[in-house]
Amino acid sequence: MYIKTFRMDPLGVNSHLAWTGDGRAVVIDCGGRPGLVLEEIARRELTLTAILLTHLHYDHVLGVARLTRATGAPVHASAADAGVAQPGGDSERHPAVPAFDFEDIAPGRAVFLGEPCLVLPVPGHTPGHLAYFFPKSLVAFTGDTLFRGSVGRTDAPGGNGPGLLAAIRERLLSLPDAVELFPGHGPPTTVGREKAENPFFATPVAAAKADLK
């Protein structure tokens, strides 16, 4: 699997384009500059087969309507997040989100890009937040759950701090240490790094050893 990340407005959100050698591609979340993704798809002669949404906060979905119109790719998201969708339009920093339809995707096993994919429920940042784990490629797209050295905020409607930490421990940090994590903001990281260094999860001994490296 090949991955290219585009950092977009608003809020420096990461939109990830993933593809395989046969030209099939998926996009995970899409901020306000979908043209960047469409240009890359055209340049590489890819076929977009799905748009996978980790959650429905406006910064992660601002470009989805244009992306699905231009490619015909279906959009997948959790219906449990319908209550946190934000139409926006109240400020330049919070622009209106063009409407789009999506198919409810349930946690469990799926197939994208010809690979098995585990759709993992990681509620806490939002009630229906999902992560997408591709075990063959050892990569996971974590949205606004687990970042390098931090976790997602939980002070917005539908947030749950203890629930988020528990879900991360159970469903993300239980993955193999080598799994590379592509978050919704900031640089990529690995499960092993976050277990050792993330202050929300690392034991004092592990954190001290990480500081010495």
C-alpha positions in Angstrom: 0.0 0.0 0.0 1.2 3.5 -0.9 0.1 6.5 1.2 0.3 10.2 0.6 -1.0 12.7 3.2 -2.3 16.1 2.3 -2.5 18.7 5.1 -5.5 20.9 4.5 -7.5 23.8 5.9 -9.4 24.1 8.1 -7.4 23.3 11.3 -4.5 21.5 9.5 -6.5 18.4 9.0 -4.8 15.4 7.3 -6.5 13.8 4.3 -4.9 10.5 3.4 -4.8 9.0 -0.1 -3.9 5.3 -0.1 -3.5 3.1 -3.2 -2.2 -0.2 -4.4 -0.2 -1.2 -7.5 -3.3 -2.1 -9.5 -4.5 1.5 -9.4 -7.3 1.2 -6.8 -7.4 4.0 -4.2 -9.3 5.1 -1.1 -9.3 8.4 0.7 -9.5 8.7 4.4 -11.2 12.0 5.4 -11.1 15.0 3.2 -10.6 18.6 4.3 -11.3 21.8 2.4 -8.9 21.3 -0.6 -10.1 18.2 -2.4 -8.6 19.4 -5.6 -5.2 18.4 -4.2 -6.4 14.8 -3.9 -8.1 14.8 -7.3 -5.0 16.1 -9.0 -2.9 13.3 -7.4 -5.5 10.7 -8.4 -5.5 11.9 -12.0 -1.7 12.2 -12.1 -1.3 8.6 -11.0 -4.2 7.4 -13.0 -5.9 5.9 -10.0 -9.5 4.8 -9.5 -11.0 6.0 -6.3 -13.1 3.1 -4.9 -14.2 4.5 -1.5 -14.1 7.5 0.8 -13.7 6.4 4.4 -14.6 8.8 7.1 -13.3 8.5 10.6 -15.9 10.9 12.0 -18.1 13.7 10.8 -16.6 16.9 12.3 -16.5 19.6 9.7 -12.8 19.8 9.2 -12.7 16.1 8.2 -15.5 16.3 5.7 -15.4 19.7 4.1 -14.2 18.4 0.7 -16.2 15.1 0.7 -19.1 16.3 -1.5 -16.8 17.5 -4.3 -14.7 14.4 -4.0 -17.6 12.0 -4.3 -19.2 14.0 -7.1 -16.0 14.0 -9.1 -15.2 10.3 -8.8 -18.5 8.6 -8.0 -16.8 6.9 -5.1 -19.2 5.9 -2.2 -18.7 7.5 1.2 -18.6 5.3 4.3 -19.1 6.6 7.9 -20.8 5.7 11.1 -24.4 6.6 11.5 -23.7 7.0 15.2 -22.0 10.3 14.3 -25.0 11.9 12.6 -25.7 13.9 15.7 -22.3 15.6 15.7 -22.2 16.6 12.0 -21.7 20.3 11.8 -23.1 22.2 8.8 -21.0 25.2 9.6 -21.3 28.5 7.7 -21.1 30.7 10.8 -17.6 32.0 10.2 -14.6 32.0 7.8 -12.9 29.5 10.2 -16.0 27.3 10.3 -17.3 27.3 6.7 -20.4 25.6 5.5 -20.1 21.9 4.7 -21.7 20.9 1.3 -24.2 18.1 1.8 -23.2 14.5 0.9 -24.8 11.1 1.4 -22.9 8.3 3.1 -23.4 4.6 3.7 -23.4 3.5 7.3 -20.4 1.2 7.9 -20.6 -1.1 10.9 -17.5 -2.0 13.0 -16.0 -5.3 12.0 -14.4 -6.9 8.9 -14.4 -5.2 5.5 -12.4 -5.3 2.3 -10.9 -2.2 0.7 -8.1 -2.0 -2.0 -8.4 -5.8 -2.2 -7.1 -6.1 1.4 -8.8 -7.1 4.6 -9.7 -4.0 6.7 -10.8 -4.0 10.4 -13.2 -1.2 11.0 -12.5 -0.4 14.7 -15.0 1.6 16.9 -13.0 4.1 18.9 -15.7 6.4 20.5 -14.8 9.3 22.8 -13.9 12.1 20.5 -17.3 11.5 18.9 -19.8 8.7 19.6 -19.3 7.0 16.3 -15.6 7.6 15.7 -13.9 4.8 13.6 -10.4 3.8 12.9 -9.4 1.7 9.8 -6.8 -1.0 10.3 -5.2 -2.8 7.3 -3.4 -5.8 8.9 -1.7 -6.9 5.6 0.0 -3.5 5.2 0.4 -2.8 9.0 -1.2 0.6 8.8 -4.1 2.2 10.6 -5.9 5.5 10.0 -6.9 6.8 13.5 -8.6 10.2 12.8 -8.9 12.3 16.0 -8.3 9.5 18.5 -4.6 8.8 18.9 -1.9 11.4 17.8 1.8 11.3 18.2 2.2 12.1 21.9 -1.4 13.0 22.5 -5.0 12.1 22.1 -8.1 13.7 20.7 -10.1 16.3 22.6 -13.3 15.3 24.3 -14.8 18.6 25.3 -17.2 18.9 22.3 -20.7 17.5 22.3 -20.7 13.7 22.4 -17.2 13.6 23.8 -16.2 11.2 26.5 -12.6 11.3 28.0 -12.5 8.1 29.9 -14.2 6.3 27.1 -11.7 7.5 24.6 -8.7 6.4 26.6 -10.3 3.0 27.2 -11.1 2.5 23.5 -7.6 3.5 22.5 -6.0 1.0 24.9 -8.4 -1.8 23.8 -8.5 -1.3 20.1 -5.4 0.7 19.0 -2.6 0.0 21.5 -3.5 -3.7 21.3 -2.3 -3.8 17.7 1.2 -4.9 16.9 3.9 -2.4 17.8 5.0 -2.1 14.2 1.7 -0.8 13.0 2.1 2.7 11.5 -0.6 5.1 12.6 -1.8 7.9 10.3 -3.8 10.4 12.5 -6.2 13.2 11.5 -3.7 15.9 12.6 0.1 15.9 12.9 2.7 13.4 11.9 2.4 9.7 11.7 3.6 7.5 14.5 3.6 3.8 15.5 1.8 1.7 18.1 5.1 0.9 19.8 6.1 4.5 20.0 2.8 5.6 21.6 2.9 2.7 24.1 6.4 3.8 25.1 6.2 7.6 24.9 2.6 8.9 24.9 2.1 10.5 28.3 -1.6 9.3 28.4 -0.5 5.6 28.3 3.2 5.1 28.9 4.3 3.8 32.3 6.7 6.0 34.2 9.5 3.5 33.6 8.8 3.3 29.8 8.6 7.1 29.6 11.9 7.6 31.4 13.6 5.1 29.0 12.1 6.9 26.0 13.5 10.2 27.3 17.0 8.7 27.4 17.0 7.7 23.7 
